[in-house]
Amino acid sequence: MVVFSGNKETATPNDAMSSSDSAEDDFRKPALPISNLNLGKAIHTLNALQQEFPEVIPLNVGGTFFTTRLSTLRRYEDTMLAAMFSGRHRIPCDAEGRFFIDRDGAYFGDILNFLRAGELPARERVRAVHREAQYYSIGPLLASLEEVQPLTGEKVRQAFLDLMPYYKENLERILEIAKLRAIQRKARFAKLKICVYKEEMPVTPYERPLFNSLRFERSESEAKLFEHHCEVDVSFGPWEAVADVYDLLHCIVSDLATRGINADHQCIGVCDKHLINHYYCKRPIYEFKITWW
């Protein structure tokens, strides 16, 4: 029995082979060459945007003139100066053709001396140069400066102040109260009472045998008997460190001096608040005199 198909358009084996070969030929055909015209324009534009620098660089830093080698400015890769003179950024020039940096040039010579030969500034210039090194992001210079005085001492001092709760806030409160009182009195100075105490519960040698257990082994009810606020304007303490009350007083006066505030102080007694039995507060109280002009 013979069956005839109704579809007369049956593909022959030769036709299938021909179609496959055609697809394979299309796959194997090389891609049409892409014009390099646009790519060439992009590369030319990129090169035009990159600023080229001479080997010797004339600089105008905030009106102060310097001359140095390009390699000196690129001494350390991860710095602002290296990035500025990498060619990726366009630096403006002054009327004489010097590359201009809009920064005070008073300490830029110290920056260059470090980049040239690793020289560090004199002690009285360390803080200012450290600020400039922060601006220019010169990590090696920052690390070197922080290992010499006065920045080393500042790190030690800050480690002590980090133990002090609300130290910066208390400094601001001192200035706020002193300013308000001076304005109200129309005076050039103001006086404040400031409590500075190291121990939460200071006791005399005579009293210590009676109360030494209360400091470490007291219940919440017993602790409340010793909680109070001395009648002063500002209170510093307590803290646990070798540094004593006089060290903290020095920090307060020094930090006020850095803000141009003259502060004198003297101890005027202790807090005589009665707490429990024959125990009184005894926190030392100092009178601060803040002079405004």
PEGIHU-V39188 format. One record per backbone hydrogen bond with DSSP energy under -1.0 kcal/mol. CO is the residue of the C=O (numbers start at 1). NH is the residue of the N-H. Records with the same first field share a line. If there is no record, write none. Layout:
BEGIN
CO = NH / NH
END
This chain:
BEGIN
8 = 10
12 = 16
13 = 17
14 = 18
15 = 19
16 = 20
17 = 21
18 = 22
19 = 23
20 = 24
21 = 25
22 = 26
23 = 27
24 = 28
25 = 29
36 = 40
37 = 41
38 = 42
39 = 43
40 = 44
41 = 45
42 = 46
43 = 47
44 = 48
45 = 49
46 = 50
55 = 70
57 = 68
58 = 99
59 = 66
60 = 101
61 = 64
64 = 61
66 = 59
68 = 57
69 = 73
70 = 74
72 = 75
79 = 83
80 = 84
81 = 85
83 = 86
87 = 51
92 = 100
94 = 97
98 = 94
99 = 60
101 = 62 / 103
107 = 111
108 = 112
109 = 113
110 = 114
111 = 115
112 = 116
113 = 117 / 119
114 = 118
122 = 125
123 = 126
125 = 129
126 = 130
127 = 131
128 = 132
129 = 133
130 = 134
131 = 135
132 = 136
133 = 138
136 = 80
137 = 139
138 = 142
139 = 143
140 = 144
141 = 145
142 = 146
144 = 147
145 = 148
148 = 152
150 = 154
151 = 155
152 = 156
153 = 157
154 = 158
155 = 159
156 = 160
157 = 161
158 = 162
160 = 163
161 = 164
164 = 167
166 = 170
167 = 171
168 = 172
169 = 173
170 = 174
171 = 175
172 = 176
173 = 177
174 = 178
175 = 179
176 = 180
177 = 181
178 = 182
179 = 183
180 = 184
181 = 185
182 = 187
188 = 292
190 = 290
192 = 288
193 = 233 / 234
194 = 286
195 = 236
198 = 239
204 = 208
207 = 210 / 211
208 = 212
211 = 214
213 = 217
219 = 223
220 = 224
223 = 226
230 = 232
234 = 195
236 = 197
244 = 248
245 = 249
246 = 250
247 = 251
248 = 252
249 = 253
250 = 254
251 = 255
252 = 256
253 = 257
254 = 258
256 = 261
257 = 260
262 = 291
264 = 289
266 = 287
269 = 285
271 = 282
273 = 281
276 = 279
279 = 275 / 276
283 = 271
284 = 196
285 = 268
286 = 194
287 = 266
288 = 192
289 = 264
290 = 190
291 = 262
END
